[in-house]
Amino acid sequence: QVQLVESGGGLVQAGGSLRLSCAASGRTSGTYAVGWFRQAPGKREFVAAITWSGDSIYYADSVKGRFTIGRDNAKNTVYLQMNSLKPEDTAVYYCATTASSLRLTTDRFYDYWGQGTQVTVSS
């Protein structure tokens, strides 16, 4: 089992920044990719993903140029730096892991999920 804990969410004004963290523990040996997803009322949507090596990174079109994903494998932690936040970024943000390096933009291919952290952007 892998346990994931997100942190760093909160309330911020439009144009502001937040940095989310996703800390993994448990059976973290081996390589795994990490994705960030978010859910406002309705469908969960992909935000960003990074492979173990960091060589492949993916972003949703809606966050490109504003969000940056990175990881520190020594700390089993993945970060999501969110800049120029907009009210439409308001959602619960989840991180998830998968042993695969494929289909990282699709939530059903992930194995473990965190509990989520709320991000609220006021206008």
N, C-alpha and C positions, 0 to 999 in steps of 0.2 A: 504494500500500500504506500501511496505517496500522499502526504498532506500538504496542502497549499494554503498560505495565508496572505491575503492582500491587505495592503495598508496604504495610507496617503490620500485617501479621498477626503472630500469636504465641500464647503461652500466657497465659491469664488465668483468674483464679478466677471462679466464678459471682457475678454481681452487678457485675462489673467492666466496664471500657470499653476499646474499641480504636477507632482511627481508620484506616480504609483509604484509600489514595490510588490513583488510576488516572491515570497520565501517558500522554498520547498524543503520538506524533511521526510524522514522515513526511508523507503527504498529508493534512494536517489542515485544509486550507482548505475552506471551505463549512461548512454547519451539519450537526450530527449529534447524535443522541440517544445517551445512554449508559445502559446497564443493568448492574446487578450480579446475578449468579447465584451459587448455591453448590451444591456437590456433596459429599455424604457418600456412603458406599457405597450405590449405587443411583442413582436418578434425579436429574438436575440440576434445581434449582428456582429460580424467580424470587425475587429479594429486593426490588429497588427499581430505579426508572428515572427519568430526568429528560430533558426535551427541551432543545434548544439554548438556548432563551430562559429556561428554568427555570419557565415558566408552568404546565407540566403535570408533575406528580410522581406516581409510583405506588409503592405499597408492598404487599408480601405481607401478608396478615392476621396472619401469625405474628410480624411485626416491627413492625407499626404501633405508634406510641407509644414505641418503644425505639430505632429506627434513624432516622437523618436523612441524606438524600442532598443534596449541594450541588455546585456547580461553579464554577470560576474559568476562564472562557474565555480570558482573557489568558494564562493559564499552561497551557492545554490540559489541565487537571486536574480530575478529579471525585473527590469525597470521599464516604466512607460512615462516618458517626459511629455507632458501635454502643455503646449503653448497656444497663445491666441485662442483661448477657449471661447466657445459660442454657447448660447442657451440650448441649442440642439444637441450639444454634447452631454447634456444632463441624462444620467442613466446610472444603473448599478454596473460596475465594471468587474468582470471576472477574469482570472487567469486559469489556464488549463494546460496540461502537459500530454504529450503523445510520444511514443517511441519512434514513430514514423517521421520522415522528413517530407512526406508528400501530403497533398490535400490539406494544407495547414490553414486554409481559409474557411474550412467547413467544420462546424462544431461537432458533428456526430462522429468524427474520426479522433476525437480527443478522449483520453482515458480517465483522467483525474481533473477535478475542478475545485476551486476554492469557494468560499462562502460569499465573496463579493464585497465591494466597497462602494459606497454611494458617492457619486460626483454630482454636484448641483451647481449650475452656472446661472447666475442671475443677470438679467438684462439691465 
